[in-house]
Amino acid sequence: MKSILQKLVLVVMAAGVSFAATAQTTDTVTVNPGYTNQTFYSFSTGTVSSVSNLDWDLGFQLRGYLASILINSKNNVRLYKANKSVADWSTMTAADTTGILSTPTNELFNSDTSWNFGAFNRTNNPADMFDLGWGNYDFMTHAITGDSVYFIKLSSGVYKKLCIVSLANSIYDFKWADLDGSNETLGAINKTTYAGKSFVYFSLLNNQIIDREPSFYSWDLSFAQYLTTTPITYKVTGVLLNDSITAVKAYPVDVNTASSVGLTFDKAINIIGYDWKTFNMATNTFDISDSTVYFVQDHQGTIWKMIFTGFGGSANGNFYFSKGTTTGIGQIENSAIKTFDAAPNPAHSSTRLILSSEKAGEAQMQVISMNGMLMSSEVIQLNNGLQSIDLSLTSLTPGIYQVLITMGNERQITRIVVQ
């Protein structure tokens, strides 16, 4: 009869958990010639979807509490503060654009470090947690009421005035019109219709909702052309992280032996970004930065090693790279506690943590939300060696959580996805 330890070893082996880096495999992602597409990518499954990046004007955030609203800078949509309140909407004329469109400080851009700050959110007061830029959150009603008017330049070159009226009962209400007030049009988006996604999109030109994103948990990276504002404002073509994915850049390193041990992962979505390549004027091709590795931790906590090997430019829109997993899920290699897997993951009502400890004793197991909220805490008994711990998830709402196991100065963090 196999011992419990032997059975756990077989479970770990069956889960495919490695104790060292796996071999790198090559992959290619395309955003099409002219960078016309946005491509959503998963390290574990490859390209999830590739969709046109030219058919939308606004992106409305569906997850979280910040009600971020994006503009499509790829498609040359531009947004300006009108320096008017919603009370001025009906009396505004085209003359109100005088001096506004030519003043650089009035133009608003999406953040390229966080999905939570679209162009409409960039006028918020950081000291006021209820100020979302385009409107204010009411703690009593849980509604956001718009307080600002904007000028927006569409990809056609036409200017409109625009106001986000409110977000209440999960419905975004907004309106837009010609600068003289004519052709006023109302729009509405019900967030609940698009559950499980980060953003839903809208075309002002066609008065059309565009459902173009795959489900939130299905992708890790977005490959696309976008606008950066550092150090100057210009279009770049690169890679942005999905929300809750973390990454770190290692440079200069030996790409063959580089490890993520000791590196600090960051949630800024532009950790990979665009500057791993430079255009060579002499050869009309792109040079790829050498001695550079990106480590990316996905939704399941697996750490991937990503090395760019080429870029095709606007001729084909191809990104070339190699990838491979490194340590097991959540593993901190210099810790006496090693978490090898959580199964099932994603999970619904419960999951089982498989881990190893170099010593026996009491430890604390905490479940923490991605917002840093402590969801549960309990004392557990760890044995010396390989073992499993059952974890109930019934009190958790769907989302991503961190499980922190601490024994003295030793700790281990594992990410789990609750469905």
Stockholm file with secondary structure:
# STOCKHOLM 1.0

chainA/1-419         MKSILQKLVLVVMAAGVSFAATAQTTDTVTVNPGYTNQTFYSFSTGTVSSVSNLDWDLGFQLRGYLASILINSKNNVRLYKANKSVADWSTMTAADTTGILSTPTNELFNSDTSWNFGAFNRTNNPADMFDLGWGNYDFMTHAITGDSVYFIKLSSGVYKKLCIVSLANSIYDFKWADLDGSNETLGAINKTTYAGKSFVYFSLLNNQIIDREPSFYSWDLSFAQYLTTTPITYKVTGVLLNDSITAVKAYPVDVNTASSVGLTFDKAINIIGYDWKTFNMATNTFDISDSTVYFVQDHQGTIWKMIFTGFGGSANGNFYFSKGTTTGIGQIENSAIKTFDAAPNPAHSSTRLILSSEKAGEAQMQVISMNGMLMSSEVIQLNNGLQSIDLSLTSLTPGIYQVLITMGNERQITRIVVQ
#=GR chainA/1-419 SS CCCHHHHHHHHHHHTTCCSSCCCCEEEEEECCGGGCEEEEEETTTEEEEEEESSSCSEEEECSSSSCCEEECGGGTCEEEEEEECGGGGGGCCGGGGTTTTTCGGGEECCCSSCTTCCGGGTTCCTTCTTBCSSEEECTTTCCEEECCEEEEECTTSCEEEEEEEEEETTEEEEEEECTTSCSCEEEEEEGGGGTTCSEEEEETTTTEEECCCCCGGGCSEEEEEEEECSSSCEEEEEEEECTTCEEEEECSCCTTTCCCTTCCCBCCTTSSBSTTEEEETTTTEEEECSSCEEEEECTTSCEEEEEEEEECGGGTCEEEEEEEECSSTTCCTTSSEEEEEEESSSBSSEEEEEEEESSCEEEEEEEEETTSCEEEEEEEEECSEEEEEEEECTTCCSEEEEEEEEETTEEEEEEEEEC
#=GC SS_cons         CCCHHHHHHHHHHHTTCCSSCCCCEEEEEECCGGGCEEEEEETTTEEEEEEESSSCSEEEECSSSSCCEEECGGGTCEEEEEEECGGGGGGCCGGGGTTTTTCGGGEECCCSSCTTCCGGGTTCCTTCTTBCSSEEECTTTCCEEECCEEEEECTTSCEEEEEEEEEETTEEEEEEECTTSCSCEEEEEEGGGGTTCSEEEEETTTTEEECCCCCGGGCSEEEEEEEECSSSCEEEEEEEECTTCEEEEECSCCTTTCCCTTCCCBCCTTSSBSTTEEEETTTTEEEECSSCEEEEECTTSCEEEEEEEEECGGGTCEEEEEEEECSSTTCCTTSSEEEEEEESSSBSSEEEEEEEESSCEEEEEEEEETTSCEEEEEEEEECSEEEEEEEECTTCCSEEEEEEEEETTEEEEEEEEEC
//
